[in-house]
Amino acid sequence: MHPVTRRFADSRCVRAVVLFAALAISGVAQAASAAAASMCSTHSPAHRVALVELYSSEGCNSCPPADHWLGQWKDSGAAQSIVPLALHVDYWNGLGWTDRFSQHQFTERQQTLTDLAGGHTVYTPEVFVSGRELRSWSESASFESRIDSVIAEPATADVALELTPQPQGTPGFGVDARFTSKTASKDPLNAYVAVYENALTSQVRAGENRGATLHHERVVRQWIGPVPLAAGSAQIRRAITLNGAEASDSAMTDAPGKYGVVAFVEDASTGEVLQVAELAACH
């Protein structure tokens, strides 16, 4: 072979090898990126996390300020200390306006937490922090003191949470939540999963908030549980399909943080929430 021809052939071989290597690296990177995009997970920290439950209703004219207050923690950046949820009750629905986010099971949960604490009356807006009522939630010092008290304690339970996308074209995601007790407590423990939605708006046409435009964050749309822990552990695996009311709001848009999942463990005998984990839906 002529020297010039040989050098040209060698040059082509080198370019081919470089190109193959580049494609291989690109393929690995794309596969890694796809794998990362197809799954997201989190694990609760060693300390307790405070679950903040707001019981609210669009039919209550004192609730919008509380809804606004809760919304300041809508982003998961505070998830290592505060995990907020808005649960809309249904006992205002007969007074002029039906809250489309209300569910009777939230009324029942509010009543159960109240009964466990020795109370008798439920009302809105009402706030529970880790299963304990906090009437002075609107006072910053009082709220911060309760949060600090909770997160200063070591967790007595672990929560691991993993989300995976549904098949293409199906609005939703898969949930795999695992719950483990870290103590030998004989009290019955229950596991829960809540699916929330952010950036919701309602034009209220009747009732106490007639004519108002209400904005909501962290509204619970789906509620799974209680699932008892057996031998100190439990697992909740569920395919969450967003349809009906959820799909009509946003059809599972790609807006970051639009949907998310909260998983928590509760002492069934006291209502005390032992540990929490949360994760925004991954796209």
VOPAGU-2260 file (C-alpha; in pm, 1 decimal, decimal comma):
REM VOPAGU-2260
SITE   aa  ch    i         X         Y         Z
SITE  MET   A    0       0,0       0,0       0,0
SITE  HIS   A    1     124,7     345,5     -86,6
SITE  PRO   A    2     243,5     535,9     226,6
SITE  VAL   A    3      -6,3     814,7     164,6
SITE  THR   A    4    -286,8     562,8     121,7
SITE  ARG   A    5    -175,6     380,7     438,4
SITE  ARG   A    6    -179,6     705,0     639,4
SITE  PHE   A    7    -527,4     789,7     503,0
SITE  ALA   A    8    -657,2     443,3     600,0
SITE  ASP   A    9    -499,3     468,0     945,5
SITE  SER   A   10    -657,0     809,9     989,2
SITE  ARG   A   11    -999,2     672,1     904,8
SITE  CYS   A   12    -951,6     390,2    1155,8
SITE  VAL   A   13    -858,5     634,0    1429,4
SITE  ARG   A   14   -1160,9     851,8    1353,1
SITE  ALA   A   15   -1384,4     544,1    1354,6
SITE  VAL   A   16   -1250,9     435,5    1693,8
SITE  VAL   A   17   -1295,4     785,0    1836,7
SITE  LEU   A   18   -1646,7     808,5    1695,5
SITE  PHE   A   19   -1737,3     465,1    1834,3
SITE  ALA   A   20   -1602,8     560,1    2176,1
SITE  ALA   A   21   -1794,3     888,0    2170,5
SITE  LEU   A   22   -2115,4     710,0    2076,3
SITE  ALA   A   23   -2059,7     450,4    2347,5
SITE  ILE   A   24   -2003,1     718,2    2610,5
SITE  SER   A   25   -2307,7     909,0    2486,1
SITE  GLY   A   26   -2516,4     593,1    2502,6
SITE  VAL   A   27   -2407,7     523,3    2859,5
SITE  ALA   A   28   -2481,3     881,7    2957,8
SITE  GLN   A   29   -2823,4     870,4    2794,5
SITE  ALA   A   30   -2902,2     537,1    2961,2
SITE  ALA   A   31   -2794,7     674,8    3298,4
SITE  SER   A   32   -3000,0     986,7    3240,2
SITE  ALA   A   33   -3303,2     779,2    3141,1
SITE  ALA   A   34   -3262,5     560,1    3447,8
SITE  ALA   A   35   -3238,5     864,7    3672,6
SITE  ALA   A   36   -3545,3    1017,2    3508,5
SITE  SER   A   37   -3744,4     692,9    3539,4
SITE  MET   A   38   -3711,6     668,4    3915,0
SITE  CYS   A   39   -3675,8     897,6    4212,8
SITE  SER   A   40   -3651,9     807,3    4577,4
SITE  THR   A   41   -3600,9     945,5    4925,8
SITE  HIS   A   42   -3555,3     824,2    5279,9
SITE  SER   A   43   -3660,6     986,3    5604,4
SITE  PRO   A   44   -3379,3    1137,9    5815,5
SITE  ALA   A   45   -3257,6    1018,9    6154,9
SITE  HIS   A   46   -3463,1    1287,2    6330,8
SITE  ARG   A   47   -3841,1    1324,4    6332,1
SITE  VAL   A   48   -4004,3    1531,1    6061,7
SITE  ALA   A   49   -4315,0    1736,1    6146,1
SITE  LEU   A   50   -4630,7    1654,6    5951,5
SITE  VAL   A   51   -4848,6    1967,1    5942,5
SITE  GLU   A   52   -5214,5    1891,7    5866,1
SITE  LEU   A   53   -5447,3    2181,6    5790,4
SITE  TYR   A   54   -5819,5    2103,9    5796,8
SITE  SER   A   55   -5984,6    2354,0    5568,1
SITE  SER   A   56   -6284,5    2422,1    5344,8
SITE  GLU   A   57   -6371,8    2654,9    5059,9
SITE  GLY   A   58   -6700,6    2720,4    5237,1
SITE  CYS   A   59   -6527,9    2877,0    5538,6
SITE  ASN   A   60   -6440,1    3247,8    5518,5
SITE  SER   A   61   -6166,2    3219,6    5780,6
SITE  CYS   A   62   -5986,9    2942,5    5587,2
SITE  PRO   A   63   -5821,4    3134,2    5298,3
SITE  PRO   A   64   -5562,1    3298,4    5528,4
SITE  ALA   A   65   -5478,4    2954,2    5669,2
SITE  ASP   A   66   -5450,1    2811,8    5316,4
SITE  HIS   A   67   -5209,8    3092,9    5229,2
SITE  TRP   A   68   -5011,9    3027,2    5547,7
SITE  LEU   A   69   -4972,3    2657,2    5464,3
SITE  GLY   A   70   -4863,7    2736,6    5108,9
SITE  GLN   A   71   -4535,0    2886,8    5221,7
SITE  TRP   A   72   -4399,9    2532,7    5269,5
SITE  LYS   A   73   -4526,5    2393,0    4939,8
SITE  ASP   A   74   -4176,8    2336,8    4801,5
SITE  SER   A   75   -3995,7    2025,1    4917,6
SITE  GLY   A   76   -3690,4    2221,8    5031,1
SITE  ALA   A   77   -3829,9    2215,7    5384,5
SITE  ALA   A   78   -3901,9    1841,6    5371,5
SITE  GLN   A   79   -3637,0    1761,0    5631,1
SITE  SER   A   80   -3832,7    1953,7    5893,2
SITE  ILE   A   81   -4188,3    2037,2    5776,6
SITE  VAL   A   82   -4420,5    1841,9    5547,8
SITE  PRO   A   83   -4753,6    2024,5    5495,1
SITE  LEU   A   84   -5086,9    1880,9    5381,5
SITE  ALA   A   85   -5424,8    2047,4    5328,1
SITE  LEU   A   86   -5721,2    1819,0    5392,3
SITE  HIS   A   87   -6056,4    1965,0    5286,7
SITE  VAL   A   88   -6349,5    1850,2    5498,7
SITE  ASP   A   89   -6707,2    1806,3    5379,8
SITE  TYR   A   90   -6918,4    1942,1    5667,5
SITE  TRP   A   91   -6935,0    2288,4    5509,8
SITE  ASN   A   92   -7076,7    2156,4    5183,6
SITE  GLY   A   93   -7439,7    2195,8    5284,1
SITE  LEU   A   94   -7402,7    2565,1    5362,3
SITE  GLY   A   95   -7408,0    2710,9    5014,1
SITE  TRP   A   96   -7090,6    2590,5    4843,4
SITE  THR   A   97   -6962,4    2240,2    4769,6
SITE  ASP   A   98   -6585,6    2218,1    4800,1
SITE  ARG   A   99   -6465,8    2005,2    4507,3
SITE  PHE   A  100   -6157,9    1900,0    4704,8
SITE  SER   A  101   -6350,6    1783,0    5010,6
SITE  GLN   A  102   -6361,3    1419,1    5116,4
SITE  HIS   A  103   -6558,3    1267,6    5400,3
SITE  GLN   A  104   -6260,3    1058,5    5510,3
SITE  PHE   A  105   -6079,6    1382,7    5596,7
SITE  THR   A  106   -6369,0    1481,4    5822,7
SITE  GLU   A  107   -6342,8    1139,2    5985,0
SITE  ARG   A  108   -5966,8    1174,1    6033,3
SITE  GLN   A  109   -6007,4    1517,6    6190,3
SITE  GLN   A  110   -6268,1    1378,8    6429,5
SITE  THR   A  111   -6046,3    1079,8    6515,8
SITE  LEU   A  112   -5746,8    1300,1    6598,7
SITE  THR   A  113   -5972,2    1522,9    6808,3
SITE  ASP   A  114   -6118,8    1224,8    6996,2
SITE  LEU   A  115   -5774,5    1075,8    7065,5
SITE  ALA   A  116   -5667,6    1406,7    7219,6
SITE  GLY   A  117   -5976,0    1413,7    7442,8
SITE  GLY   A  118   -6151,5    1688,4    7248,7
SITE  HIS   A  119   -6509,3    1705,9    7128,7
SITE  THR   A  120   -6537,9    1972,5    6859,7
SITE  VAL   A  121   -6391,4    1991,5    6510,0
SITE  TYR   A  122   -6364,2    2322,4    6327,3
SITE  THR   A  123   -6190,1    2496,9    6040,6
SITE  PRO   A  124   -5924,0    2605,3    6003,4
SITE  GLU   A  125   -5764,6    2358,6    6243,1
SITE  VAL   A  126   -5397,3    2259,3    6246,3
SITE  PHE   A  127   -5235,2    1943,4    6377,9
SITE  VAL   A  128   -4857,8    1910,0    6402,9
SITE  SER   A  129   -4745,8    1546,7    6405,3
SITE  GLY   A  130   -5091,8    1443,3    6521,3
SITE  ARG   A  131   -5128,8    1703,1    6799,6
SITE  GLU   A  132   -5358,1    2003,7    6771,2
SITE  LEU   A  133   -5190,6    2345,6    6770,4
SITE  ARG   A  134   -5447,3    2620,5    6823,0
SITE  SER   A  135   -5180,0    2890,7    6816,5
SITE  TRP   A  136   -5046,2    2791,9    6473,3
SITE  SER   A  137   -5077,7    3150,3    6343,1
SITE  GLU   A  138   -4833,4    3275,1    6607,1
SITE  SER   A  139   -4486,5    3231,1    6459,7
SITE  ALA   A  140   -4312,1    3174,0    6791,5
SITE  SER   A  141   -4558,9    2905,8    6897,4
SITE  PHE   A  142   -4548,6    2724,7    6564,3
SITE  GLU   A  143   -4169,2    2736,2    6541,5
SITE  SER   A  144   -4140,7    2610,2    6898,6
SITE  ARG   A  145   -4358,6    2307,7    6817,6
SITE  ILE   A  146   -4161,7    2231,9    6501,0
SITE  ASP   A  147   -3829,0    2263,8    6682,9
SITE  SER   A  148   -3955,0    2030,5    6954,2
SITE  VAL   A  149   -4052,1    1764,1    6699,2
SITE  ILE   A  150   -3737,7    1771,5    6486,3
SITE  ALA   A  151   -3514,1    1765,4    6794,8
SITE  GLU   A  152   -3631,1    1411,2    6866,6
SITE  PRO   A  153   -3474,6    1098,6    6712,5
SITE  ALA   A  154   -3709,5     915,5    6478,8
SITE  THR   A  155   -3865,9     594,8    6606,8
SITE  ALA   A  156   -3962,6     484,9    6256,0
SITE  ASP   A  157   -3815,2     491,8    5904,9
SITE  VAL   A  158   -3995,5     571,3    5581,6
SITE  ALA   A  159   -3851,0     494,9    5237,0
SITE  LEU   A  160   -4035,8     631,5    4934,0
SITE  GLU   A  161   -3983,5     563,5    4564,2
SITE  LEU   A  162   -4178,4     694,6    4264,7
SITE  THR   A  163   -4171,3     564,7    3907,5
SITE  PRO   A  164   -4353,2     693,1    3597,1
SITE  GLN   A  165   -4656,3     519,6    3452,7
SITE  PRO   A  166   -4654,4     392,6    3091,7
SITE  GLN   A  167   -4637,0     672,0    2836,5
SITE  GLY   A  168   -4970,7     840,2    2786,4
SITE  THR   A  169   -5100,2     749,0    3131,5
SITE  PRO   A  170   -5109,1    1045,6    3371,9
SITE  GLY   A  171   -4975,1     925,0    3703,4
SITE  PHE   A  172   -4690,4     741,2    3871,9
SITE  GLY   A  173   -4612,2     432,1    4072,8
SITE  VAL   A  174   -4563,1     455,6    4449,6
SITE  ASP   A  175   -4355,1     217,5    4658,8
SITE  ALA   A  176   -4349,0     319,4    5026,7
SITE  ARG   A  177   -4182,1     110,1    5296,5
SITE  PHE   A  178   -4231,4     168,3    5667,1
SITE  THR   A  179   -4022,2      27,3    5950,4
SITE  SER   A  180   -4049,9      71,1    6325,8
SITE  LYS   A  181   -3720,0     128,8    6505,2
SITE  THR   A  182   -3850,6      34,2    6849,4
SITE  ALA   A  183   -4017,4    -261,7    7013,5
SITE  SER   A  184   -4328,0     -61,9    7102,8
SITE  LYS   A  185   -4642,4    -267,6    7155,9
SITE  ASP   A  186   -4866,8      16,9    7037,1
SITE  PRO   A  187   -5033,6     -49,5    6701,8
SITE  LEU   A  188   -4877,5     148,3    6416,5
SITE  ASN   A  189   -5041,2     246,9    6089,2
SITE  ALA   A  190   -4891,2     352,8    5755,6
SITE  TYR   A  191   -5042,2     609,3    5517,4
SITE  VAL   A  192   -4974,9     754,9    5173,8
SITE  ALA   A  193   -5121,6    1084,7    5054,8
SITE  VAL   A  194   -5105,1    1223,9    4700,8
SITE  TYR   A  195   -5115,3    1603,3    4692,4
SITE  GLU   A  196   -5154,1    1866,7    4422,5
SITE  ASN   A  197   -5027,5    2223,7    4410,9
SITE  ALA   A  198   -5131,8    2540,8    4227,7
SITE  LEU   A  199   -5508,8    2492,1    4241,6
SITE  THR   A  200   -5756,5    2774,5    4190,5
SITE  SER   A  201   -6132,1    2796,9    4250,0
SITE  GLN   A  202   -6382,7    3065,5    4161,2
SITE  VAL   A  203   -6629,8    3049,9    4449,3
SITE  ARG   A  204   -6984,7    3146,2    4350,4
SITE  ALA   A  205   -7176,8    3089,0    4673,3
SITE  GLY   A  206   -7142,1    3057,9    5048,1
SITE  GLU   A  207   -6922,6    3261,3    5280,4
SITE  ASN   A  208   -6650,3    3308,3    5017,0
SITE  ARG   A  209   -6886,6    3404,9    4736,9
SITE  GLY   A  210   -6709,6    3605,8    4466,7
SITE  ALA   A  211   -6360,7    3513,2    4588,5
SITE  THR   A  212   -6084,4    3345,6    4390,6
SITE  LEU   A  213   -5917,2    3092,5    4618,2
SITE  HIS   A  214   -5566,5    2954,8    4571,9
SITE  HIS   A  215   -5461,1    2624,5    4725,2
SITE  GLU   A  216   -5135,3    2434,4    4772,6
SITE  ARG   A  217   -5064,9    2085,8    4902,3
SITE  VAL   A  218   -5426,2    1972,9    4861,9
SITE  VAL   A  219   -5465,0    1600,0    4928,0
SITE  ARG   A  220   -5634,7    1436,9    4630,7
SITE  GLN   A  221   -5584,2    1068,1    4712,8
SITE  TRP   A  222   -5548,2     903,0    5054,3
SITE  ILE   A  223   -5430,1     546,0    5113,0
SITE  GLY   A  224   -5443,2     385,9    5456,0
SITE  PRO   A  225   -5443,1     296,3    5730,5
SITE  VAL   A  226   -5222,5      -4,9    5660,9
SITE  PRO   A  227   -5113,6    -173,3    5987,4
SITE  LEU   A  228   -4746,8    -246,5    6044,0
SITE  ALA   A  229   -4700,7    -619,1    6099,1
SITE  ALA   A  230   -4391,3    -732,6    6288,8
SITE  GLY   A  231   -4268,1    -374,3    6272,0
SITE  SER   A  232   -4296,3    -315,2    5898,5
SITE  ALA   A  233   -4537,8    -242,2    5616,4
SITE  GLN   A  234   -4532,0    -165,6    5247,3
SITE  ILE   A  235   -4773,1      30,5    5029,3
SITE  ARG   A  236   -4734,2     -19,5    4655,3
SITE  ARG   A  237   -4985,5     150,4    4432,5
SITE  ALA   A  238   -5019,4     276,2    4076,4
SITE  ILE   A  239   -5153,4     628,6    4109,3
SITE  THR   A  240   -5361,5     721,7    3806,5
SITE  LEU   A  241   -5464,5    1084,0    3788,9
SITE  ASN   A  242   -5806,9    1098,4    3635,2
SITE  GLY   A  243   -6141,9    1261,7    3692,5
SITE  ALA   A  244   -6100,8    1569,9    3911,7
SITE  GLU   A  245   -5720,5    1559,2    3907,8
SITE  ALA   A  246   -5687,7    1519,2    3531,1
SITE  SER   A  247   -5935,6    1797,8    3463,9
SITE  ASP   A  248   -5719,6    2042,3    3656,5
SITE  SER   A  249   -5392,4    1994,7    3472,3
SITE  ALA   A  250   -5384,2    1660,9    3290,2
SITE  MET   A  251   -5060,9    1576,9    3472,1
SITE  THR   A  252   -4857,9    1864,7    3332,2
SITE  ASP   A  253   -4481,3    1866,7    3349,7
SITE  ALA   A  254   -4477,3    2161,5    3589,0
SITE  PRO   A  255   -4219,3    2076,1    3857,7
SITE  GLY   A  256   -4378,0    2012,6    4195,3
SITE  LYS   A  257   -4733,7    2002,7    4062,8
SITE  TYR   A  258   -4794,6    1665,9    4227,5
SITE  GLY   A  259   -4622,6    1485,3    4511,4
SITE  VAL   A  260   -4650,9    1204,1    4761,5
SITE  VAL   A  261   -4627,7    1201,2    5140,1
SITE  ALA   A  262   -4582,0     878,4    5336,7
SITE  PHE   A  263   -4600,7     860,6    5715,6
SITE  VAL   A  264   -4623,4     630,2    6016,1
SITE  GLU   A  265   -4868,9     696,1    6297,5
SITE  ASP   A  266   -4923,3     553,3    6644,1
SITE  ALA   A  267   -5283,1     433,5    6609,8
SITE  SER   A  268   -5351,7     456,9    6982,3
SITE  THR   A  269   -5255,5     823,4    7017,2
SITE  GLY   A  270   -5262,5     970,6    6666,6
SITE  GLU   A  271   -4900,7    1080,1    6704,0
SITE  VAL   A  272   -4714,5    1086,1    6371,5
SITE  LEU   A  273   -4378,8     920,1    6426,2
SITE  GLN   A  274   -4207,1     986,2    6094,1
SITE  VAL   A  275   -4269,7    1132,4    5748,8
SITE  ALA   A  276   -4113,1    1131,4    5401,9
SITE  GLU   A  277   -4220,7    1323,5    5094,4
SITE  LEU   A  278   -4127,7    1338,6    4729,2
SITE  ALA   A  279   -4237,4    1553,3    4439,5
SITE  ALA   A  280   -4355,4    1352,9    4138,8
SITE  CYS   A  281   -4072,5    1289,8    3893,4
SITE  HIS   A  282   -4118,0    1334,4    3518,7
